[in-house]
Amino acid sequence: MRIPITALILFVCIFSHAQQKDLTTQLYETYETYKEPLLQKRRIKHHELQPLIEQYKNHPKFKVAQVGKSIEGRSLSLISLGEGPTDVFLWSQMHGDEPTATQAIFDIFNFFKSDDFAVEKQEILANCTLHFLPMLNPDGAEVFQRRNRLGIDVNRDALRLQSPEGQTLKRVRDSLNADFGFNLHDQSTYYNAERTEKPATISYLAPAYNYEKDINEVRGNAMKVIVFMNKIIQKYAPGQVGRYNDDFEPRAFGDNIQKWGTSAILIESGGYHNDVEKQEIRKLNYVSILSAIYTIAKENYKDIALEEYEEIPENDRKLFDLKIANATYPLLGKNYIFDIGMNRLEVDKKDHNDFWYSSRILDQGDLSTYYGYETLDASGHTIVPGKVYPKLVNTLNDLAALDITSLLKSGYTYVRVENIPSSKLSSPFPIHIIGKRYKLPEFSIEIGLNPTFLLEKGGKITHAIINGFLIDLEADKKTNFKNAMIYR
């Protein structure tokens, strides 16, 4: 019996998609096997990458070439593998404080270095040549800042090419004339998928190459691959994908790389609940990028409908770390009910290897169209200021001996300490430390101030907000929060 050709094509497509789904699942489930153990935190430095890059110089699968130097003389390396006709170029960390994908790239190297997934890797490397330029802005990474040593945004240097980092990116792109380009970034953790409370854990963009936002084959291919990756992320972070506005930016590398004929795909790593160091998002980068490379090698992205790209919700920026809703705020003899949105802002320590939090109130009033990673409905609760514990404590060890939860329940949010080590930047306890002579300003809920107050209901203090962290004083478990402020 003859099988109709249409039925045969349908069978092949279904089988292909089933294979792809299985590969994605396997990549996710086996990730820890390939995760690079030397890279565990966001504040990675150029010198930490060099031993990892060095090992690939003598590996038969890889080619390593120095393709440039940063302003301060740090090397920029291109690591390539594969022999296929389709060139795929991936670069990361053109902004120094956006390292999530840099870590994922080294996980991907470990994947290709292994003997596993032999059939899939053979298909990739026979059809594609992969080129990776990790940490394009190592000087910015050294001090964990967005801009380079010149103080410019490398991603706005595609026309003038004043920075050696931008010159290197342009030169490598032109020499490869890559078919696909993955522009790998981190975005603010405060982006959410439009009109939802869910963070935009991953956001995408196929940049426009002109003001008219035309879609040619080059840009269309980028859109199709993005649709493919979106479906993968939806499996592990449902509803947590956003799409950037595609207004044309003539100075940006992504827009120009699209214009120069490389299908440019912007990937932005945002926020994920309880993932401060973005290790789960790193895993999602690893899975989605490898899966995208596989679909490029197989060319089955070509069957994806362009219309699906527009169905990805746009990015919005309406997330707070903590939102307190419907709280009663007494002011000048009257009670007002409003919401408070606050964010935990990171302050780098001197060596830029770690940070502490100095939180701020970002907005207050009607925040009903905003969301929080953590939200408390404080209906029926009244905001009350915290007090200073009346006894002077000699040292931090003496403070550690106190029952801090009991202090908070008694209304104390500040403790005077006589001997505060100069090396201490923040309180290692869920209560503020103040110097012997420090005078607290008059209490107020205002934008820009540190969010520290108590919530009272029925004459009982039920919650404490200390440096933008919520502590439920009625819960049985103790708080893990250990970063209040020090006021000397």
LOGU-572286 format. One record per residue (C-alpha): x, y, z. Coordinates in steps of 0.05 Angstrom, whole numbers, padded with zeros to 5 digits, always signed. Example, Ala and Ser with C-alpha at 12.3 -4.5 7.8 and 13.67 -1.06 7.14 Angstrom:
2
+00246-00090+00156 +00273-00021+00143 
//
This chain:
488
+00000+00000+00000 +00026+00068-00019 +00030+00122+00036 +00007+00190+00010 +00065+00239+00007 +00028+00290+00051 +00020+00237+00106 +00093+00219+00100 +00114+00292+00108 +00068+00300+00168 +00098+00237+00200 +00169+00263+00189 +00152+00330+00220 +00119+00299+00280 +00177+00251+00290 +00227+00309+00283 +00191+00351+00335 +00186+00291+00383 +00261+00280+00376 +00274+00354+00390 +00229+00353+00451 +00266+00292+00477 +00333+00327+00466 +00311+00389+00503 +00287+00348+00562 +00351+00309+00564 +00392+00373+00562 +00353+00400+00621 +00356+00337+00662 +00430+00324+00651 +00452+00396+00659 +00491+00387+00724 +00538+00339+00687 +00563+00396+00644 +00557+00456+00689 +00625+00488+00697 +00640+00483+00772 +00691+00539+00773 +00638+00591+00755 +00585+00595+00809 +00572+00669+00819 +00555+00728+00775 +00616+00770+00791 +00665+00730+00749 +00730+00760+00725 +00772+00754+00662 +00829+00718+00699 +00780+00664+00722 +00763+00648+00649 +00834+00643+00624 +00851+00573+00653 +00785+00548+00624 +00801+00578+00555 +00872+00552+00558 +00850+00480+00563 +00814+00485+00496 +00877+00507+00459 +00902+00436+00459 +00835+00402+00451 +00825+00371+00381 +00752+00394+00375 +00766+00467+00390 +00804+00525+00359 +00824+00584+00402 +00848+00651+00375 +00861+00718+00407 +00821+00767+00366 +00832+00831+00405 +00846+00866+00470 +00806+00910+00516 +00827+00981+00534 +00864+00956+00595 +00897+00902+00554 +00856+00840+00572 +00853+00789+00517 +00790+00775+00476 +00787+00703+00453 +00746+00669+00399 +00733+00595+00411 +00708+00556+00351 +00687+00485+00336 +00652+00449+00279 +00662+00443+00205 +00593+00459+00177 +00575+00512+00126 +00528+00551+00172 +00567+00599+00216 +00537+00614+00284 +00570+00670+00324 +00554+00679+00398 +00583+00735+00441 +00569+00752+00514 +00579+00805+00567 +00589+00866+00523 +00561+00897+00586 +00609+00879+00643 +00555+00867+00695 +00515+00818+00651 +00551+00751+00659 +00496+00698+00660 +00507+00674+00588 +00582+00676+00596 +00575+00620+00648 +00527+00583+00602 +00577+00586+00545 +00628+00547+00587 +00574+00497+00604 +00563+00489+00529 +00637+00477+00519 +00635+00421+00571 +00577+00391+00533 +00615+00390+00467 +00678+00365+00502 +00641+00304+00529 +00627+00238+00492 +00552+00243+00506 +00497+00261+00455 +00543+00237+00400 +00490+00235+00345 +00463+00304+00360 +00532+00335+00366 +00553+00303+00300 +00492+00335+00267 +00508+00403+00296 +00583+00402+00280 +00574+00374+00210 +00524+00428+00191 +00548+00487+00233 +00612+00520+00254 +00603+00552+00322 +00643+00613+00345 +00641+00639+00416 +00668+00705+00442 +00656+00704+00517 +00663+00767+00559 +00671+00820+00506 +00678+00874+00560 +00728+00845+00611 +00746+00914+00639 +00674+00926+00657 +00669+00856+00686 +00729+00870+00731 +00690+00924+00768 +00621+00895+00753 +00596+00954+00714 +00557+00961+00649 +00604+01006+00611 +00676+00995+00588 +00739+01030+00613 +00725+01088+00566 +00659+01097+00601 +00617+01083+00540 +00564+01031+00525 +00597+00983+00477 +00528+00966+00450 +00521+01037+00425 +00588+01038+00389 +00570+01002+00325 +00577+01065+00282 +00636+01103+00311 +00674+01041+00333 +00715+01081+00384 +00724+01022+00432 +00772+00965+00418 +00718+00918+00443 +00669+00945+00391 +00722+00942+00337 +00736+00870+00354 +00663+00851+00351 +00655+00884+00283 +00718+00853+00255 +00700+00783+00277 +00628+00789+00251 +00654+00813+00184 +00708+00760+00179 +00658+00704+00194 +00600+00736+00156 +00560+00693+00204 +00491+00667+00185 +00466+00673+00257 +00488+00717+00314 +00469+00709+00387 +00476+00773+00427 +00475+00751+00499 +00457+00799+00555 +00426+00806+00624 +00367+00852+00637 +00338+00881+00700 +00304+00831+00745 +00246+00880+00750 +00219+00866+00680 +00155+00825+00677 +00117+00793+00621 +00065+00845+00600 +00003+00849+00645 +00025+00791+00688 +00059+00783+00756 +00110+00736+00726 +00182+00760+00717 +00210+00762+00647 +00261+00708+00662 +00284+00708+00590 +00269+00763+00539 +00282+00761+00465 +00287+00809+00406 +00300+00802+00332 +00324+00874+00324 +00299+00917+00268 +00349+00937+00215 +00313+01001+00194 +00263+01051+00221 +00207+01018+00182 +00218+00953+00220 +00217+00913+00155 +00222+00838+00158 +00268+00807+00107 +00292+00735+00106 +00351+00750+00152 +00307+00781+00207 +00252+00731+00195 +00299+00673+00209 +00319+00706+00275 +00245+00712+00293 +00232+00638+00277 +00290+00615+00321 +00264+00659+00377 +00195+00628+00372 +00229+00560+00377 +00267+00580+00440 +00206+00611+00471 +00170+00544+00468 +00228+00512+00504 +00230+00564+00560 +00154+00559+00568 +00164+00487+00589 +00209+00505+00648 +00187+00577+00664 +00116+00582+00638 +00092+00652+00624 +00160+00681+00641 +00183+00703+00572 +00182+00774+00546 +00196+00808+00480 +00232+00873+00473 +00205+00932+00435 +00236+00931+00366 +00244+01006+00353 +00306+01015+00310 +00368+01040+00345 +00419+01059+00292 +00479+01058+00340 +00465+00989+00368 +00505+00928+00348 +00445+00881+00345 +00407+00926+00297 +00468+00935+00253 +00488+00862+00254 +00418+00847+00229 +00429+00901+00175 +00496+00871+00156 +00463+00804+00139 +00470+00762+00202 +00405+00738+00234 +00413+00772+00301 +00380+00743+00363 +00381+00782+00428 +00374+00740+00491 +00366+00777+00557 +00370+00740+00624 +00323+00772+00674 +00296+00749+00741 +00273+00684+00771 +00244+00675+00841 +00298+00659+00893 +00353+00657+00840 +00397+00715+00862 +00459+00688+00827 +00418+00669+00765 +00440+00597+00764 +00372+00571+00742 +00370+00623+00687 +00440+00602+00667 +00412+00532+00659 +00355+00558+00616 +00407+00594+00572 +00446+00529+00564 +00384+00489+00545 +00353+00539+00498 +00417+00560+00463 +00439+00488+00450 +00369+00470+00426 +00369+00531+00381 +00436+00512+00351 +00408+00442+00338 +00347+00469+00302 +00392+00514+00261 +00434+00453+00242 +00371+00414+00224 +00339+00475+00190 +00271+00456+00218 +00263+00527+00245 +00244+00546+00174 +00175+00515+00182 +00156+00561+00240 +00104+00614+00226 +00129+00686+00233 +00063+00707+00264 +00081+00668+00327 +00136+00718+00343 +00085+00773+00356 +00047+00727+00404 +00104+00731+00455 +00083+00783+00508 +00123+00847+00508 +00169+00864+00565 +00140+00909+00619 +00175+00938+00680 +00126+00932+00736 +00159+00887+00786 +00184+00902+00856 +00224+00857+00902 +00171+00869+00955 +00102+00900+00949 +00061+00917+01011 -00012+00927+00990 -00069+00963+01026 -00029+00984+01087 -00057+01039+01133 -00009+01097+01140 -00024+01149+01195 -00002+01219+01176 -00019+01285+01210 -00078+01257+01247 -00110+01220+01188 -00105+01150+01162 -00089+01135+01089 -00090+01068+01054 -00037+01056+01001 +00013+01008+00971 +00089+01010+00977 +00137+00981+00926 +00210+00970+00945 +00272+00942+00912 +00335+00912+00942 +00392+00949+00908 +00459+00915+00904 +00521+00953+00929 +00587+00922+00908 +00640+00909+00959 +00709+00938+00947 +00737+00879+00908 +00674+00873+00865 +00669+00799+00882 +00608+00805+00927 +00554+00854+00947 +00506+00876+01001 +00436+00905+00997 +00416+00977+01009 +00341+00977+00994 +00297+01036+00974 +00224+01053+00968 +00213+01059+00893 +00139+01079+00892 +00078+01087+00936 +00005+01100+00927 -00040+01060+00881 +00005+01004+00856 -00052+00958+00835 -00022+00950+00765 +00046+00930+00794 +00070+00865+00822 +00121+00838+00871 +00167+00777+00873 +00137+00777+00943 +00070+00811+00959 +00035+00820+01026 -00037+00843+01029 -00033+00887+01091 -00108+00902+01095 -00125+00919+01167 -00052+00930+01185 -00024+00997+01206 +00046+01021+01191 +00084+01039+01254 +00156+01064+01261 +00209+01021+01294 +00243+01041+01359 +00314+01040+01383 +00330+00986+01434 +00343+01024+01499 +00405+00986+01520 +00474+01001+01490 +00505+00936+01464 +00581+00931+01467 +00599+00887+01407 +00567+00848+01350 +00578+00784+01390 +00536+00813+01445 +00482+00831+01394 +00484+00760+01367 +00467+00735+01437 +00401+00773+01438 +00335+00744+01413 +00326+00790+01353 +00257+00762+01336 +00233+00782+01405 +00263+00851+01396 +00225+00860+01331 +00160+00836+01363 +00171+00888+01417 +00177+00942+01364 +00253+00951+01362 +00284+00956+01292 +00350+00990+01313 +00403+00970+01364 +00460+01016+01386 +00528+00982+01385 +00588+01016+01416 +00642+00979+01378 +00624+00971+01305 +00681+00942+01263 +00702+00990+01208 +00705+00932+01160 +00630+00918+01168 +00588+00949+01113 +00521+00919+01132 +00489+00887+01192 +00495+00812+01193 +00429+00808+01230 +00356+00823+01211 +00359+00887+01251 +00393+00954+01239 +00456+00973+01276 +00468+01046+01295 +00527+01080+01326 +00529+01105+01397 +00513+01177+01378 +00474+01167+01314 +00408+01205+01313 +00351+01175+01273 +00314+01221+01226 +00240+01231+01236 +00201+01171+01210 +00169+01177+01143 +00147+01133+01084 +00179+01168+01024 +00206+01148+00956 +00281+01140+00961 +00283+01123+01035 +00305+01057+01063 +00242+01015+01075 +00242+00999+01149 +00177+00997+01189 +00130+00950+01227 +00059+00927+01213 +00011+00924+01271 -00058+00893+01274 -00103+00892+01335 -00048+00921+01378 +00001+00866+01359 +00062+00873+01314 +00055+00819+01261 +00108+00836+01210 +00173+00874+01205 +00201+00904+01141 +00276+00913+01151 +00318+00940+01093 +00263+00919+01044 +00258+00848+01070 +00193+00821+01099 +00195+00783+01164 +00132+00747+01187 +00136+00751+01262 +00078+00702+01271 +00111+00647+01231 +00145+00590+01268 +00207+00589+01226 +00264+00638+01235 +00283+00686+01180 +00344+00672+01137 +00351+00746+01122 +00419+00772+01146 +00429+00840+01114 +00403+00901+01151 +00439+00968+01150 +00494+01000+01192 +00487+01074+01208 +00549+01101+01242 
//
